[in-house]
Amino acid sequence: MATKIFAKQALTGSGWQENVAVTIDDNGCISNITEATGNENEKVGILLPALSNLHSHAFQRAMAGLAEKQGPNSFDDFWTWRKVMYRFLEILTPDDIEVIATQVQMEMLESGYAASAEFHYLHHAHNGTLYDNISELSERLFQASLTSGIGYTHLPVLYMRGGLDDRDLHGGQLRFRCNLDQFQNLYASLKARMTELPSDYVLGVAPHSLRAVTKEGLFLASTLDKNTPIHIHIAEQQGEVNEVVQALGERPVRWILNEFDVDERWCFIHATHTDNLELIDFAKSGAIAGLCPITEANLGDGIFDARKFFNNGGRYGVGSDSNVRVGLSEELRMLEVSQRLRDQRRVVLSSDTTPSNGRFLYERAALGGAQALARNSGVIKVGALADLVALDDEHYSLSGLSNDTILDTWIFACGDEIVLDVWAAGRHMVRNGKHILRDNITRKFHQTIYRLRNEL
């Protein structure tokens, strides 16, 4: 039976509307947007298109807080954080990975995301031993998503080497390694599995980075399916940029723009260290900038020049990456305030046509995230997936507010506690601020994380 939602205020593809009814059909799509009649079976205060989380490493949620101590040297950075992550990899089982992923997807839904893209590079058992089923750990991510109900794009990662000097992988990295034949077999196995999953699930591909794949590997990954999204880590750290320049003769973003036909299918994760001409050409390509402001700040990556990128037509979305914190409004707030701190000004990311900082950030992240996931969402319109989030208009922080000021206030003056309901392709997974399976999911996570932390 169709679901009809009454909203006092809704941000639709035609702008803000009052007293509107949004109908969701049995396929999880929006079939009608009309004036409310009062006969709707769901009633909310504020209805928005829900965002897609375009970059997640779900397993890293279980190590949140464990890498916040100074390393063996007084100068701590991304590379010392990575050592903690590799130690953590030594003890994760398939059951652990499924439990952790289910928890983090639940947290994403409760913060207002309706979908997630998993940049999945954990393929094998300890020491790189192959599972009997090459897609064992990907299957665990599928099961997590079926349990949580989140919309899902799966991005199996091609990870071939330890650096641009072709050094071997070792330690925890062995769980990532695939040669080209193995990766093609993995992809074929996953593609066959997709026919059994919900229709809003998408299979993409993720050549990990220029450090971890050869040019041949990047070409193979990007041509396995000409309709699939392609995500790649790029230019996250200055050390990576230096290594790429030394080995390939060009900066990372410049090299990939010159060597590949980058278009709307691509998502450049981070792209933090790009020069002005790279930013302009990147923006013109139609590719998405996959920004992860909480993680980028936590790792000390640097500040992406979002103002220049957006001024040249660049598209973007946000992701929770390491999942050290899962907070939709915090990602958007961190993106803006990083620009303010760098430029020593206020309301940096806005425009003459969209002066509201909150709406500018939110609408673009909704559309860009949907593009990155190859997901028909990001806007409330007929025919789109019903990825929707409802905010509590009776919360004191939103009292008396309307239209764009709602978004400004959510992003800059409060947190995700005002999220009351979330639908993912019509699946009503968050009600009254809590996931419908919260108690069971959290109980399993508590048991798992307690054991893991005692094993480290």
C-alpha positions as a Markdown table, in Angstrom:
| # | Residue | x | y | z |
|---|---|---|---|---|
| 1 | Met | 0.0 | 0.0 | 0.0 |
| 2 | Ala | 1.3 | 3.5 | -0.9 |
| 3 | Thr | 2.6 | 5.7 | 1.9 |
| 4 | Lys | 1.4 | 9.3 | 2.1 |
| 5 | Ile | 3.4 | 11.8 | 4.2 |
| 6 | Phe | 1.9 | 15.1 | 5.3 |
| 7 | Ala | 4.6 | 17.8 | 5.8 |
| 8 | Lys | 4.0 | 21.2 | 7.2 |
| 9 | Gln | 7.0 | 22.4 | 5.2 |
| 10 | Ala | 8.9 | 20.5 | 2.5 |
| 11 | Leu | 11.9 | 21.4 | 0.4 |
| 12 | Thr | 11.0 | 20.0 | -3.0 |
| 13 | Gly | 12.5 | 20.3 | -6.4 |
| 14 | Ser | 10.3 | 23.3 | -6.9 |
| 15 | Gly | 11.5 | 24.9 | -3.7 |
| 16 | Trp | 9.8 | 25.2 | -0.3 |
| 17 | Gln | 6.2 | 24.2 | -0.1 |
| 18 | Glu | 3.7 | 24.3 | 2.8 |
| 19 | Asn | 1.1 | 21.7 | 3.8 |
| 20 | Val | 2.2 | 19.2 | 1.1 |
| 21 | Ala | 1.5 | 15.5 | 0.7 |
| 22 | Val | 4.3 | 13.3 | -0.7 |
| 23 | Thr | 3.2 | 9.8 | -1.9 |
| 24 | Ile | 5.6 | 6.9 | -1.9 |
| 25 | Asp | 4.7 | 3.9 | -4.2 |
| 26 | Asp | 5.4 | 0.2 | -3.6 |
| 27 | Asn | 8.7 | 0.5 | -5.5 |
| 28 | Gly | 10.0 | 3.1 | -3.0 |
| 29 | Cys | 9.7 | 6.0 | -5.4 |
| 30 | Ile | 7.9 | 9.3 | -5.1 |
| 31 | Ser | 4.7 | 9.0 | -7.2 |
| 32 | Asn | 2.9 | 12.2 | -6.3 |
| 33 | Ile | 3.4 | 15.6 | -4.6 |
| 34 | Thr | 0.1 | 17.4 | -3.9 |
| 35 | Glu | -1.6 | 19.7 | -1.5 |
| 36 | Ala | -2.3 | 17.9 | 1.7 |
| 37 | Thr | -5.8 | 16.7 | 2.4 |
| 38 | Gly | -5.4 | 15.6 | 6.1 |
| 39 | Asn | -5.9 | 11.9 | 5.2 |
| 40 | Glu | -2.1 | 11.1 | 5.0 |
| 41 | Asn | -0.9 | 8.2 | 7.1 |
| 42 | Glu | 2.4 | 9.8 | 8.2 |
| 43 | Lys | 2.7 | 13.4 | 9.5 |
| 44 | Val | 5.9 | 15.3 | 9.9 |
| 45 | Gly | 7.0 | 18.9 | 10.5 |
| 46 | Ile | 9.8 | 19.5 | 8.1 |
| 47 | Leu | 10.6 | 17.2 | 5.1 |
| 48 | Leu | 13.8 | 17.3 | 3.2 |
| 49 | Pro | 15.6 | 15.2 | 0.6 |
| 50 | Ala | 18.0 | 12.9 | 2.4 |
| 51 | Leu | 21.7 | 12.9 | 1.7 |
| 52 | Ser | 23.8 | 10.0 | 0.5 |
| 53 | Asn | 27.0 | 9.3 | 2.4 |
| 54 | Leu | 29.5 | 8.9 | -0.5 |
| 55 | His | 32.5 | 7.5 | 1.3 |
| 56 | Ser | 32.7 | 5.0 | 4.2 |
| 57 | His | 35.2 | 2.5 | 5.5 |
| 58 | Ala | 32.7 | 0.9 | 7.9 |
| 59 | Phe | 35.1 | -1.3 | 9.9 |
| 60 | Gln | 37.1 | 1.7 | 11.0 |
| 61 | Arg | 34.2 | 2.8 | 13.2 |
| 62 | Ala | 35.3 | 0.2 | 15.8 |
| 63 | Met | 38.8 | 1.8 | 16.1 |
| 64 | Ala | 37.4 | 5.4 | 16.7 |
| 65 | Gly | 39.3 | 7.0 | 19.5 |
| 66 | Leu | 42.1 | 4.5 | 19.5 |
| 67 | Ala | 44.6 | 6.5 | 17.4 |
| 68 | Glu | 44.4 | 9.8 | 19.3 |
| 69 | Lys | 47.7 | 9.3 | 21.2 |
| 70 | Gln | 51.1 | 10.7 | 20.0 |
| 71 | Gly | 53.0 | 8.1 | 18.1 |
| 72 | Pro | 56.7 | 7.1 | 18.6 |
| 73 | Asn | 57.8 | 10.5 | 17.2 |
| 74 | Ser | 56.5 | 13.9 | 18.3 |
| 75 | Phe | 55.2 | 14.6 | 14.8 |
| 76 | Asp | 52.0 | 12.6 | 14.3 |
| 77 | Asp | 50.2 | 12.4 | 11.0 |
| 78 | Phe | 48.1 | 10.2 | 8.7 |
| 79 | Trp | 50.9 | 7.7 | 8.3 |
| 80 | Thr | 51.1 | 7.0 | 12.0 |
| 81 | Trp | 47.3 | 6.7 | 12.2 |
| 82 | Arg | 47.5 | 4.1 | 9.5 |
| 83 | Lys | 49.7 | 1.9 | 11.6 |
| 84 | Val | 47.0 | 1.7 | 14.2 |
| 85 | Met | 44.5 | 0.8 | 11.6 |
| 86 | Tyr | 46.7 | -2.1 | 10.3 |
| 87 | Arg | 47.1 | -3.5 | 13.8 |
| 88 | Phe | 43.3 | -3.5 | 14.1 |
| 89 | Leu | 43.0 | -5.4 | 10.8 |
| 90 | Glu | 44.8 | -8.4 | 12.3 |
| 91 | Ile | 41.9 | -9.4 | 14.5 |
| 92 | Leu | 38.7 | -8.7 | 12.5 |
| 93 | Thr | 36.6 | -11.7 | 11.5 |
| 94 | Pro | 33.8 | -11.7 | 8.9 |
| 95 | Asp | 31.2 | -11.7 | 11.8 |
| 96 | Asp | 32.9 | -8.6 | 13.3 |
| 97 | Ile | 32.8 | -6.8 | 9.9 |
| 98 | Glu | 29.1 | -7.4 | 9.5 |
| 99 | Val | 28.2 | -6.3 | 13.0 |
| 100 | Ile | 30.3 | -3.1 | 12.8 |
| 101 | Ala | 28.9 | -2.2 | 9.4 |
| 102 | Thr | 25.4 | -2.7 | 10.6 |
| 103 | Gln | 26.0 | -0.4 | 13.5 |
| 104 | Val | 27.6 | 2.4 | 11.5 |
| 105 | Gln | 24.9 | 2.2 | 8.9 |
| 106 | Met | 22.3 | 2.5 | 11.7 |
| 107 | Glu | 24.2 | 5.6 | 12.9 |
| 108 | Met | 24.2 | 7.1 | 9.4 |
| 109 | Leu | 20.4 | 6.7 | 9.1 |
| 110 | Glu | 19.8 | 8.2 | 12.5 |
| 111 | Ser | 21.9 | 11.2 | 11.6 |
| 112 | Gly | 19.9 | 11.8 | 8.4 |
| 113 | Tyr | 21.6 | 9.9 | 5.6 |
| 114 | Ala | 19.4 | 7.5 | 3.5 |
| 115 | Ala | 22.2 | 5.8 | 1.6 |
| 116 | Ser | 25.8 | 4.9 | 1.8 |
| 117 | Ala | 28.7 | 4.0 | -0.5 |
| 118 | Glu | 31.1 | 1.5 | 1.0 |
| 119 | Phe | 34.7 | 1.9 | -0.3 |
| 120 | His | 35.4 | -1.8 | 0.5 |
| 121 | Tyr | 39.0 | -2.9 | 0.4 |
| 122 | Leu | 39.0 | -5.7 | 3.0 |
| 123 | His | 38.6 | -8.8 | 0.8 |
| 124 | His | 40.7 | -11.6 | 2.4 |
| 125 | Ala | 41.4 | -13.4 | 5.7 |
| 126 | His | 44.4 | -12.8 | 7.9 |
| 127 | Asn | 47.8 | -12.7 | 6.1 |
| 128 | Gly | 46.0 | -12.5 | 2.7 |
| 129 | Thr | 44.6 | -16.0 | 2.8 |
| 130 | Leu | 41.7 | -16.3 | 0.3 |
| 131 | Tyr | 38.2 | -17.2 | 1.5 |
| 132 | Asp | 36.5 | -20.1 | -0.4 |
| 133 | Asn | 34.1 | -17.5 | -1.6 |
| 134 | Ile | 36.1 | -14.5 | -3.0 |
| 135 | Ser | 33.2 | -12.2 | -2.2 |
| 136 | Glu | 32.8 | -13.4 | 1.4 |
| 137 | Leu | 33.4 | -10.0 | 3.0 |
| 138 | Ser | 31.4 | -8.1 | 0.4 |
| 139 | Glu | 28.5 | -10.4 | 1.2 |
| 140 | Arg | 28.8 | -9.4 | 4.8 |
| 141 | Leu | 28.4 | -5.8 | 3.8 |
| 142 | Phe | 25.3 | -6.6 | 1.8 |
| 143 | Gln | 23.8 | -8.4 | 4.8 |
| 144 | Ala | 24.6 | -5.5 | 7.0 |
| 145 | Ser | 22.8 | -3.2 | 4.6 |
| 146 | Leu | 19.8 | -5.5 | 4.4 |
| 147 | Thr | 19.5 | -5.4 | 8.1 |
| 148 | Ser | 20.0 | -1.7 | 8.5 |
| 149 | Gly | 17.7 | -0.9 | 5.5 |
| 150 | Ile | 20.1 | 1.8 | 4.2 |
| 151 | Gly | 20.3 | 2.5 | 0.5 |
| 152 | Tyr | 23.6 | 1.0 | -0.7 |
| 153 | Thr | 26.3 | 1.4 | -3.3 |
| 154 | His | 29.1 | -1.2 | -3.0 |
| 155 | Leu | 32.5 | -0.2 | -4.3 |
| 156 | Pro | 34.9 | -3.2 | -4.3 |
| 157 | Val | 38.5 | -1.9 | -4.2 |
| 158 | Leu | 41.4 | -2.8 | -6.4 |
| 159 | Tyr | 44.5 | -2.7 | -4.3 |
| 160 | Met | 47.6 | -4.1 | -6.0 |
| 161 | Arg | 50.8 | -2.7 | -4.4 |
| 162 | Gly | 52.3 | -0.8 | -1.5 |
| 163 | Gly | 53.4 | 2.3 | -3.4 |
| 164 | Leu | 54.4 | 3.8 | -6.8 |
| 165 | Asp | 57.7 | 2.0 | -6.5 |
| 166 | Asp | 55.7 | -1.3 | -6.8 |
| 167 | Arg | 56.8 | -2.5 | -3.3 |
| 168 | Asp | 55.1 | -5.5 | -2.0 |
| 169 | Leu | 52.2 | -5.4 | 0.5 |
| 170 | His | 52.7 | -6.7 | 4.0 |
| 171 | Gly | 51.0 | -7.0 | 7.3 |
| 172 | Gly | 47.4 | -5.9 | 7.4 |
| 173 | Gln | 47.6 | -4.7 | 3.7 |
| 174 | Leu | 47.6 | -8.4 | 2.6 |
| 175 | Arg | 43.9 | -8.5 | 3.3 |
| 176 | Phe | 43.4 | -5.9 | 0.6 |
| 177 | Arg | 45.5 | -7.4 | -2.2 |
| 178 | Cys | 44.0 | -8.4 | -5.5 |
| 179 | Asn | 45.7 | -9.1 | -8.8 |
| 180 | Leu | 43.8 | -8.3 | -12.0 |
| 181 | Asp | 42.3 | -11.8 | -12.4 |
| 182 | Gln | 41.2 | -12.0 | -8.8 |
| 183 | Phe | 39.5 | -8.6 | -9.1 |
| 184 | Gln | 37.7 | -9.5 | -12.2 |
| 185 | Asn | 36.4 | -12.7 | -10.6 |
| 186 | Leu | 35.4 | -10.7 | -7.5 |
| 187 | Tyr | 33.5 | -8.2 | -9.6 |
| 188 | Ala | 31.8 | -10.9 | -11.7 |
| 189 | Ser | 30.7 | -12.7 | -8.5 |
| 190 | Leu | 29.2 | -9.4 | -7.1 |
| 191 | Lys | 27.5 | -8.5 | -10.3 |
| 192 | Ala | 25.7 | -11.9 | -10.3 |
| 193 | Arg | 24.7 | -11.3 | -6.6 |
| 194 | Met | 23.2 | -7.9 | -7.4 |
| 195 | Thr | 20.1 | -9.5 | -9.1 |
| 196 | Glu | 19.1 | -10.9 | -5.7 |
| 197 | Leu | 19.3 | -7.5 | -3.8 |
| 198 | Pro | 17.0 | -4.5 | -3.6 |
| 199 | Ser | 16.6 | -2.6 | -6.8 |
| 200 | Asp | 18.1 | 0.6 | -5.3 |
| 201 | Tyr | 21.5 | -1.3 | -4.6 |
| 202 | Val | 24.3 | -0.3 | -7.0 |
| 203 | Leu | 27.6 | -2.0 | -7.8 |
| 204 | Gly | 30.5 | 0.4 | -8.6 |
| 205 | Val | 34.3 | 0.1 | -8.5 |
| 206 | Ala | 37.1 | 1.7 | -6.6 |
| 207 | Pro | 40.7 | 1.6 | -7.8 |
| 208 | His | 42.1 | 2.5 | -4.4 |
| 209 | Ser | 44.6 | 5.3 | -5.3 |
| 210 | Leu | 47.5 | 6.0 | -7.7 |
| 211 | Arg | 49.8 | 4.6 | -5.1 |
| 212 | Ala | 48.0 | 1.3 | -4.9 |
| 213 | Val | 47.1 | 0.5 | -8.5 |
| 214 | Thr | 49.1 | 0.5 | -11.8 |
| 215 | Lys | 47.9 | 2.3 | -14.8 |
| 216 | Glu | 46.8 | -1.0 | -16.3 |
| 217 | Gly | 44.8 | -1.7 | -13.1 |
| 218 | Leu | 43.2 | 1.7 | -13.2 |
| 219 | Phe | 42.2 | 1.1 | -16.8 |
| 220 | Leu | 40.7 | -2.3 | -16.1 |
| 221 | Ala | 38.8 | -1.1 | -13.1 |
| 222 | Ser | 37.3 | 1.9 | -14.9 |
| 223 | Thr | 36.2 | -0.2 | -17.9 |
| 224 | Leu | 34.7 | -3.3 | -16.2 |
| 225 | Asp | 31.3 | -1.7 | -16.6 |
| 226 | Lys | 30.8 | 1.6 | -18.6 |
| 227 | Asn | 27.7 | 2.5 | -16.6 |
| 228 | Thr | 29.1 | 2.1 | -13.0 |
| 229 | Pro | 30.4 | 4.7 | -10.6 |
| 230 | Ile | 34.2 | 4.9 | -10.2 |
| 231 | His | 35.7 | 6.2 | -6.9 |
| 232 | Ile | 39.4 | 6.8 | -6.2 |
| 233 | His | 41.4 | 8.3 | -3.3 |
| 234 | Ile | 43.5 | 11.1 | -4.7 |
| 235 | Ala | 45.7 | 13.9 | -3.5 |
| 236 | Glu | 44.7 | 13.4 | 0.2 |
| 237 | Gln | 48.2 | 14.0 | 1.7 |
| 238 | Gln | 51.1 | 16.1 | 0.5 |
| 239 | Gly | 53.4 | 13.1 | 0.9 |
| 240 | Glu | 51.2 | 11.3 | -1.7 |
| 241 | Val | 51.4 | 14.3 | -4.1 |
| 242 | Asn | 55.2 | 14.3 | -3.8 |
| 243 | Glu | 55.4 | 10.6 | -4.5 |
| 244 | Val | 53.2 | 10.9 | -7.6 |
| 245 | Val | 55.1 | 13.8 | -9.0 |
| 246 | Gln | 58.4 | 12.0 | -8.6 |
| 247 | Ala | 57.1 | 8.8 | -10.2 |
| 248 | Leu | 54.7 | 10.0 | -12.8 |
| 249 | Gly | 55.9 | 13.6 | -13.5 |
| 250 | Glu | 52.7 | 15.3 | -12.8 |
| 251 | Arg | 50.5 | 16.1 | -9.8 |
| 252 | Pro | 47.8 | 13.4 | -9.1 |
| 253 | Val | 44.7 | 15.2 | -10.3 |
| 254 | Arg | 46.4 | 16.5 | -13.3 |
| 255 | Trp | 47.8 | 13.1 | -14.3 |
| 256 | Ile | 44.5 | 11.3 | -14.0 |
| 257 | Leu | 42.6 | 14.1 | -16.0 |
| 258 | Asn | 45.2 | 13.8 | -18.7 |
| 259 | Glu | 45.3 | 10.0 | -18.9 |
| 260 | Phe | 41.6 | 9.1 | -18.5 |
| 261 | Asp | 38.3 | 10.3 | -19.7 |
| 262 | Val | 37.0 | 11.6 | -16.4 |
| 263 | Asp | 33.3 | 12.4 | -16.4 |
| 264 | Glu | 30.2 | 12.3 | -14.2 |
| 265 | Arg | 30.8 | 8.6 | -13.2 |
| 266 | Trp | 34.0 | 9.5 | -11.3 |
| 267 | Cys | 34.3 | 10.6 | -7.7 |
| 268 | Phe | 37.6 | 12.0 | -6.5 |
| 269 | Ile | 37.8 | 11.3 | -2.8 |
| 270 | His | 39.5 | 14.1 | -0.9 |
| 271 | Ala | 41.4 | 15.9 | -3.7 |
| 272 | Thr | 42.7 | 18.1 | -0.9 |
| 273 | His | 46.0 | 19.1 | -2.4 |
| 274 | Thr | 45.2 | 20.4 | -5.9 |
| 275 | Asp | 46.4 | 23.6 | -7.6 |
| 276 | Asn | 44.2 | 26.2 | -9.2 |
| 277 | Leu | 44.3 | 24.8 | -12.7 |
| 278 | Glu | 43.6 | 21.3 | -11.5 |
| 279 | Leu | 40.6 | 22.5 | -9.5 |
| 280 | Ile | 39.2 | 24.3 | -12.5 |
| 281 | Asp | 39.6 | 21.4 | -14.9 |
| 282 | Phe | 38.3 | 18.9 | -12.2 |
| 283 | Ala | 35.2 | 21.1 | -11.8 |
| 284 | Lys | 34.6 | 21.2 | -15.6 |
| 285 | Ser | 34.9 | 17.4 | -15.9 |
| 286 | Gly | 31.6 | 16.9 | -14.1 |
| 287 | Ala | 33.2 | 14.5 | -11.6 |
| 288 | Ile | 32.2 | 14.7 | -7.9 |
| 289 | Ala | 34.6 | 15.9 | -5.2 |
| 290 | Gly | 34.1 | 13.4 | -2.3 |
| 291 | Leu | 34.8 | 15.5 | 0.7 |
| 292 | Cys | 35.0 | 14.0 | 4.2 |
| 293 | Pro | 35.6 | 17.1 | 6.4 |
| 294 | Ile | 35.5 | 15.3 | 9.8 |
| 295 | Thr | 38.0 | 12.7 | 8.9 |
| 296 | Glu | 40.2 | 15.1 | 6.9 |
| 297 | Ala | 40.4 | 17.3 | 10.0 |
| 298 | Asn | 41.0 | 14.3 | 12.3 |
| 299 | Leu | 43.9 | 13.1 | 10.1 |
| 300 | Gly | 45.3 | 16.6 | 9.5 |
| 301 | Asp | 44.9 | 16.2 | 5.7 |
| 302 | Gly | 44.4 | 19.9 | 4.9 |
| 303 | Ile | 41.6 | 22.1 | 3.6 |
| 304 | Phe | 40.0 | 21.6 | 0.2 |
| 305 | Asp | 39.5 | 24.8 | -1.7 |
| 306 | Ala | 35.7 | 24.4 | -2.0 |
| 307 | Arg | 35.1 | 28.1 | -2.8 |
| 308 | Lys | 37.2 | 28.1 | -6.0 |
| 309 | Phe | 35.9 | 24.6 | -6.9 |
| 310 | Phe | 32.2 | 25.6 | -6.5 |
| 311 | Asn | 32.8 | 29.0 | -8.3 |
| 312 | Asn | 33.9 | 27.0 | -11.3 |
| 313 | Gly | 30.8 | 24.8 | -11.3 |
| 314 | Gly | 32.2 | 21.9 | -9.2 |
| 315 | Arg | 29.9 | 19.3 | -7.8 |
| 316 | Tyr | 30.4 | 17.6 | -4.4 |
| 317 | Gly | 29.1 | 15.3 | -1.8 |
| 318 | Val | 30.2 | 14.3 | 1.8 |
| 319 | Gly | 31.2 | 11.1 | 3.4 |
| 320 | Ser | 32.0 | 9.8 | 6.8 |
| 321 | Asp | 35.2 | 8.0 | 5.7 |
| 322 | Ser | 36.9 | 6.7 | 8.8 |
| 323 | Asn | 33.7 | 7.0 | 10.8 |
| 324 | Val | 35.5 | 8.5 | 13.8 |
| 325 | Arg | 32.3 | 10.4 | 14.1 |
| 326 | Val | 29.0 | 10.0 | 12.2 |
| 327 | Gly | 27.2 | 13.3 | 11.9 |
| 328 | Leu | 25.6 | 14.7 | 8.7 |
| 329 | Ser | 25.2 | 18.3 | 9.9 |
| 330 | Glu | 28.8 | 18.2 | 11.4 |
| 331 | Glu | 30.3 | 17.2 | 8.0 |
| 332 | Leu | 28.6 | 20.2 | 6.3 |
| 333 | Arg | 29.5 | 22.6 | 9.2 |
| 334 | Met | 33.1 | 21.4 | 9.2 |
| 335 | Leu | 33.4 | 22.0 | 5.4 |
| 336 | Glu | 32.2 | 25.6 | 5.8 |
| 337 | Val | 34.1 | 26.5 | 9.0 |
| 338 | Ser | 37.3 | 25.2 | 7.5 |
| 339 | Gln | 36.9 | 27.7 | 4.7 |
| 340 | Arg | 36.1 | 30.5 | 7.2 |
| 341 | Leu | 39.2 | 29.8 | 9.2 |
| 342 | Arg | 41.4 | 29.8 | 6.2 |
| 343 | Asp | 39.9 | 32.9 | 4.6 |
| 344 | Gln | 39.1 | 34.8 | 7.8 |
| 345 | Arg | 35.6 | 35.6 | 6.6 |
| 346 | Arg | 32.1 | 34.3 | 7.1 |
| 347 | Val | 29.4 | 32.6 | 4.9 |
| 348 | Val | 32.0 | 31.5 | 2.3 |
| 349 | Leu | 30.0 | 28.8 | 0.5 |
| 350 | Ser | 26.9 | 30.6 | -0.8 |
| 351 | Ser | 25.9 | 32.5 | -4.0 |
| 352 | Asp | 23.8 | 35.4 | -5.1 |
| 353 | Thr | 21.0 | 33.0 | -6.1 |
| 354 | Thr | 21.4 | 30.9 | -2.9 |
| 355 | Pro | 22.5 | 33.3 | -0.1 |
| 356 | Ser | 21.7 | 30.8 | 2.6 |
| 357 | Asn | 24.9 | 29.0 | 3.6 |
| 358 | Gly | 22.9 | 26.0 | 4.9 |
| 359 | Arg | 20.8 | 25.5 | 1.8 |
| 360 | Phe | 23.7 | 26.0 | -0.5 |
| 361 | Leu | 25.7 | 23.3 | 1.3 |
| 362 | Tyr | 22.7 | 20.9 | 1.7 |
| 363 | Glu | 21.2 | 20.9 | -1.7 |
| 364 | Arg | 24.5 | 20.5 | -3.5 |
| 365 | Ala | 25.6 | 17.7 | -1.2 |
| 366 | Ala | 22.2 | 16.0 | -1.8 |
| 367 | Leu | 22.6 | 16.1 | -5.6 |
| 368 | Gly | 26.3 | 15.4 | -5.6 |
| 369 | Gly | 26.1 | 12.4 | -3.2 |
| 370 | Ala | 23.3 | 10.9 | -5.3 |
| 371 | Gln | 25.4 | 11.3 | -8.5 |
| 372 | Ala | 28.4 | 9.6 | -6.8 |
| 373 | Leu | 26.2 | 6.7 | -5.7 |
| 374 | Ala | 24.5 | 6.4 | -9.1 |
| 375 | Arg | 21.3 | 6.8 | -7.2 |
| 376 | Asn | 18.1 | 8.5 | -8.4 |
| 377 | Ser | 17.7 | 10.7 | -5.3 |
| 378 | Gly | 18.8 | 13.9 | -3.8 |
| 379 | Val | 15.6 | 15.9 | -4.6 |
| 380 | Ile | 12.0 | 15.5 | -3.7 |
| 381 | Lys | 10.3 | 15.1 | -7.1 |
| 382 | Val | 8.0 | 12.6 | -8.8 |
| 383 | Gly | 10.0 | 9.6 | -10.1 |
| 384 | Ala | 12.9 | 9.9 | -7.6 |
| 385 | Leu | 13.6 | 7.4 | -4.9 |
| 386 | Ala | 11.9 | 8.3 | -1.7 |
| 387 | Asp | 15.1 | 9.1 | 0.2 |
| 388 | Leu | 13.6 | 11.5 | 2.8 |
| 389 | Val | 14.4 | 12.9 | 6.2 |
| 390 | Ala | 12.0 | 14.6 | 8.6 |
| 391 | Leu | 13.1 | 17.1 | 11.2 |
| 392 | Asp | 11.5 | 18.0 | 14.5 |
| 393 | Asp | 9.8 | 21.3 | 14.0 |
| 394 | Glu | 8.8 | 21.3 | 17.7 |
| 395 | His | 12.5 | 21.2 | 18.8 |
| 396 | Tyr | 13.4 | 24.5 | 20.6 |
| 397 | Ser | 16.2 | 25.1 | 18.1 |
| 398 | Leu | 13.8 | 25.3 | 15.2 |
| 399 | Ser | 11.0 | 27.1 | 17.0 |
| 400 | Gly | 9.4 | 29.7 | 14.8 |
| 401 | Leu | 11.7 | 29.1 | 11.8 |
| 402 | Ser | 10.8 | 28.4 | 8.2 |
| 403 | Asn | 12.4 | 27.8 | 4.8 |
| 404 | Asp | 16.2 | 28.2 | 4.4 |
| 405 | Thr | 16.7 | 29.3 | 8.0 |
| 406 | Ile | 15.8 | 25.8 | 9.0 |
| 407 | Leu | 18.9 | 24.5 | 7.2 |
| 408 | Asp | 21.1 | 27.3 | 8.4 |
| 409 | Thr | 20.1 | 26.4 | 12.0 |
| 410 | Trp | 20.4 | 22.6 | 11.7 |
| 411 | Ile | 23.9 | 22.8 | 10.2 |
| 412 | Phe | 25.3 | 25.6 | 12.3 |
| 413 | Ala | 23.4 | 25.8 | 15.6 |
| 414 | Cys | 22.4 | 22.3 | 16.6 |
| 415 | Gly | 23.0 | 18.7 | 15.8 |
| 416 | Asp | 21.4 | 15.6 | 14.3 |
| 417 | Glu | 19.2 | 15.1 | 17.4 |
| 418 | Ile | 16.5 | 16.9 | 15.5 |
| 419 | Val | 16.3 | 14.1 | 12.9 |
| 420 | Leu | 13.0 | 12.2 | 13.6 |
| 421 | Asp | 12.3 | 10.1 | 10.6 |
| 422 | Val | 14.3 | 8.7 | 7.7 |
| 423 | Trp | 13.0 | 6.8 | 4.6 |
| 424 | Ala | 15.5 | 5.0 | 2.4 |
| 425 | Ala | 13.9 | 4.2 | -1.0 |
| 426 | Gly | 10.6 | 4.2 | 0.9 |
| 427 | Arg | 11.8 | 2.0 | 3.8 |
| 428 | His | 10.9 | 3.8 | 7.0 |
| 429 | Met | 14.0 | 2.9 | 9.0 |
| 430 | Val | 14.1 | 5.7 | 11.6 |
| 431 | Arg | 11.0 | 6.6 | 13.6 |
| 432 | Asn | 10.9 | 9.2 | 16.4 |
| 433 | Gly | 14.7 | 9.6 | 16.2 |
| 434 | Lys | 15.6 | 5.9 | 16.6 |
| 435 | His | 16.3 | 3.2 | 14.1 |
| 436 | Ile | 13.6 | 0.5 | 14.3 |
| 437 | Leu | 16.2 | -2.2 | 15.2 |
| 438 | Arg | 18.4 | 0.0 | 17.3 |
| 439 | Asp | 18.4 | -2.2 | 20.5 |
| 440 | Asn | 19.4 | -5.4 | 18.7 |
| 441 | Ile | 22.0 | -3.8 | 16.5 |
| 442 | Thr | 23.6 | -1.9 | 19.3 |
| 443 | Arg | 23.7 | -4.9 | 21.7 |
| 444 | Lys | 25.7 | -7.0 | 19.1 |
| 445 | Phe | 28.0 | -4.0 | 18.5 |
| 446 | His | 28.7 | -3.6 | 22.2 |
| 447 | Gln | 29.6 | -7.2 | 22.5 |
| 448 | Thr | 31.9 | -7.1 | 19.5 |
| 449 | Ile | 33.7 | -3.9 | 20.2 |
| 450 | Tyr | 34.4 | -4.9 | 23.9 |
| 451 | Arg | 36.1 | -8.1 | 22.7 |
| 452 | Leu | 38.1 | -6.4 | 19.9 |
| 453 | Arg | 39.4 | -3.7 | 22.2 |
| 454 | Asn | 40.6 | -6.4 | 24.7 |
| 455 | Glu | 42.3 | -8.3 | 21.9 |
| 456 | Leu | 44.3 | -5.3 | 20.6 |
